[in-house]
């Protein structure tokens, strides 16, 4: 170990002594090799293993709606769970590192799945610029960064854009909502997507309407293919 190295290790240990890193899930101290969430909590998060099965509940969600090659969610999301708390912190309490950390773990699993091997790049579901400005970040970006990191795939932002705010969706009926969702997203440079296999990423999938709308926009590019990965399935 070089002197510089040992000084920085010593410094980190020193900082840790006064500002110990805590697990975002159980608040216990983290070990040096743990990031954001402790090994024990990670182990107990409800994994789906959807990425091992082509016809899983998430891919079935898109049947008859839009052509998706493969779809997977890493965890199941249930109300009041420890995992819900993590997602809540990621979305509303500026705990951006949760998205990257869980995305990284998810990416390790996807890397070993044959379905996701030929992905060209990753595109996170964009927020409306106004909403992103208020929140300060897009949580789907963070999950995408984590995934890209372990899968060794580039993340592309700025090409798929959200044109309209959809906050008032709850007041609309189903048909209006569908029409609304279908004109929300646009691809700025479709040529760059031609013939590419794109992994579309979001934090949570519920009805699949947003992902469906994104996929429609991407699939307008000739020869483009879309697969989907979300951290959670609700
Ligand atoms: Zn923990």
Boltz pocket constraint, residues with backbone or C-beta under 6 A from the ligand:
constraints:
  - pocket:
      binder: B
      contacts: [[A, 23], [A, 24], [A, 25], [A, 26], [A, 27], [A, 28], [A, 37], [A, 38], [A, 39], [A, 40], [A, 41], [A, 42]]
      max_distance: 6.0
